Amino acid sequence: MAGRRKPLVPEAREKLDQLKVEVMKKKGYHVEEPGQTKFEVAKGLGIPLKEKGNQDLSSHDAGRIGGQIGGSMVHELIQRAKDQLDKQ
């Protein structure tokens, strides 16, 4: 896991981090900060994730962790967009 991906609009980072925490709380994870999200998800999936040195982590497991987080965020954004359209 090389590093943080950059949002297309850098000013959106803070809001995306807030969304990440909010969405994962809805899914039942005990997350207070965006940086701990992947560790909580990994723990919930039974995947050993360390602070540093995860070279032994398979791409499959990394995808399971990231998929849970990113997929949930995308789902929430789509739902919000649908709700917004319904209000119009």
BALOBA-1460 file (C-alpha; in Angstrom, 3 decimals):
// residues 88
<rec num="1" residu="m" x="0.000" y="0.000" z="0.000"/>
<rec num="2" residu="a" x="2.074" y="2.821" z="-1.364"/>
<rec num="3" residu="g" x="0.359" y="5.921" z="-0.034"/>
<rec num="4" residu="r" x="-2.741" y="8.012" z="0.120"/>
<rec num="5" residu="r" x="-4.595" y="8.586" z="-3.068"/>
<rec num="6" residu="k" x="-5.233" y="12.204" z="-3.870"/>
<rec num="7" residu="p" x="-8.787" y="13.375" z="-4.458"/>
<rec num="8" residu="l" x="-9.440" y="15.126" z="-7.746"/>
<rec num="9" residu="v" x="-10.372" y="18.196" z="-5.704"/>
<rec num="10" residu="p" x="-7.811" y="18.443" z="-2.867"/>
<rec num="11" residu="e" x="-10.114" y="20.688" z="-0.850"/>
<rec num="12" residu="a" x="-12.526" y="17.753" z="-0.588"/>
<rec num="13" residu="r" x="-10.120" y="15.603" z="1.506"/>
<rec num="14" residu="e" x="-11.570" y="16.697" z="4.853"/>
<rec num="15" residu="k" x="-15.163" y="16.050" z="3.784"/>
<rec num="16" residu="l" x="-14.237" y="12.676" z="2.289"/>
<rec num="17" residu="d" x="-12.544" y="11.712" z="5.542"/>
<rec num="18" residu="q" x="-15.671" y="12.734" z="7.471"/>
<rec num="19" residu="l" x="-17.806" y="10.702" z="5.093"/>
<rec num="20" residu="k" x="-15.561" y="7.668" z="5.572"/>
<rec num="21" residu="v" x="-15.976" y="7.786" z="9.354"/>
<rec num="22" residu="e" x="-19.725" y="8.410" z="9.128"/>
<rec num="23" residu="v" x="-20.352" y="5.585" z="6.666"/>
<rec num="24" residu="m" x="-18.278" y="3.043" z="8.550"/>
<rec num="25" residu="k" x="-20.025" y="3.932" z="11.814"/>
<rec num="26" residu="k" x="-23.340" y="3.222" z="10.075"/>
<rec num="27" residu="k" x="-21.968" y="-0.203" z="9.167"/>
<rec num="28" residu="g" x="-21.216" y="-0.887" z="12.834"/>
<rec num="29" residu="y" x="-17.488" y="-0.184" z="12.965"/>
<rec num="30" residu="h" x="-16.119" y="1.749" z="15.941"/>
<rec num="31" residu="v" x="-14.218" y="4.423" z="14.054"/>
<rec num="32" residu="e" x="-13.433" y="7.893" z="15.339"/>
<rec num="33" residu="e" x="-10.700" y="8.940" z="12.907"/>
<rec num="34" residu="p" x="-10.344" y="8.244" z="9.171"/>
<rec num="35" residu="g" x="-6.843" y="6.829" z="9.654"/>
<rec num="36" residu="q" x="-8.088" y="3.991" z="11.833"/>
<rec num="37" residu="t" x="-10.812" y="2.878" z="9.438"/>
<rec num="38" residu="k" x="-8.751" y="0.334" z="7.531"/>
<rec num="39" residu="f" x="-7.550" y="-1.231" z="10.781"/>
<rec num="40" residu="e" x="-11.096" y="-1.603" z="12.120"/>
<rec num="41" residu="v" x="-12.311" y="-3.113" z="8.855"/>
<rec num="42" residu="a" x="-9.325" y="-5.472" z="8.695"/>
<rec num="43" residu="k" x="-9.988" y="-6.579" z="12.266"/>
<rec num="44" residu="g" x="-13.652" y="-7.183" z="11.426"/>
<rec num="45" residu="l" x="-12.636" y="-9.287" z="8.426"/>
<rec num="46" residu="g" x="-10.034" y="-11.214" z="10.409"/>
<rec num="47" residu="i" x="-7.160" y="-9.836" z="8.342"/>
<rec num="48" residu="p" x="-3.961" y="-9.062" z="10.276"/>
<rec num="49" residu="l" x="-2.999" y="-5.495" z="9.361"/>
<rec num="50" residu="k" x="-0.005" y="-3.766" z="10.913"/>
<rec num="51" residu="e" x="0.843" y="-0.073" z="11.188"/>
<rec num="52" residu="k" x="3.857" y="-0.649" z="8.918"/>
<rec num="53" residu="g" x="5.267" y="-3.527" z="6.975"/>
<rec num="54" residu="n" x="2.273" y="-5.140" z="5.310"/>
<rec num="55" residu="q" x="4.270" y="-6.545" z="2.402"/>
<rec num="56" residu="d" x="2.940" y="-9.994" z="3.242"/>
<rec num="57" residu="l" x="-0.668" y="-8.826" z="2.841"/>
<rec num="58" residu="s" x="-2.187" y="-10.386" z="-0.264"/>
<rec num="59" residu="s" x="-3.769" y="-8.170" z="-2.889"/>
<rec num="60" residu="h" x="-6.979" y="-10.121" z="-2.303"/>
<rec num="61" residu="d" x="-7.051" y="-9.138" z="1.378"/>
<rec num="62" residu="a" x="-6.051" y="-5.548" z="0.611"/>
<rec num="63" residu="g" x="-8.935" y="-5.410" z="-1.862"/>
<rec num="64" residu="r" x="-11.348" y="-6.798" z="0.705"/>
<rec num="65" residu="i" x="-10.398" y="-4.034" z="3.127"/>
<rec num="66" residu="g" x="-10.453" y="-1.223" z="0.555"/>
<rec num="67" residu="g" x="-13.594" y="-2.562" z="-1.081"/>
<rec num="68" residu="q" x="-15.498" y="-2.447" z="2.183"/>
<rec num="69" residu="i" x="-14.517" y="1.164" z="2.726"/>
<rec num="70" residu="g" x="-14.631" y="2.575" z="-0.809"/>
<rec num="71" residu="g" x="-17.679" y="0.581" z="-1.839"/>
<rec num="72" residu="s" x="-19.598" y="1.789" z="1.197"/>
<rec num="73" residu="m" x="-18.624" y="5.380" z="0.495"/>
<rec num="74" residu="v" x="-19.697" y="5.145" z="-3.153"/>
<rec num="75" residu="h" x="-22.975" y="3.516" z="-2.152"/>
<rec num="76" residu="e" x="-23.659" y="6.330" z="0.329"/>
<rec num="77" residu="l" x="-22.853" y="9.040" z="-2.226"/>
<rec num="78" residu="i" x="-25.171" y="7.436" z="-4.775"/>
<rec num="79" residu="q" x="-27.946" y="7.194" z="-2.188"/>
<rec num="80" residu="r" x="-27.488" y="10.846" z="-1.272"/>
<rec num="81" residu="a" x="-27.647" y="11.844" z="-4.933"/>
<rec num="82" residu="k" x="-30.858" y="9.837" z="-5.390"/>
<rec num="83" residu="d" x="-32.387" y="11.453" z="-2.317"/>
<rec num="84" residu="q" x="-31.413" y="14.881" z="-3.635"/>
<rec num="85" residu="l" x="-33.052" y="14.140" z="-7.004"/>
<rec num="86" residu="d" x="-36.201" y="12.884" z="-5.285"/>
<rec num="87" residu="k" x="-36.502" y="16.210" z="-3.435"/>
<rec num="88" residu="q" x="-36.529" y="18.152" z="-6.717"/>
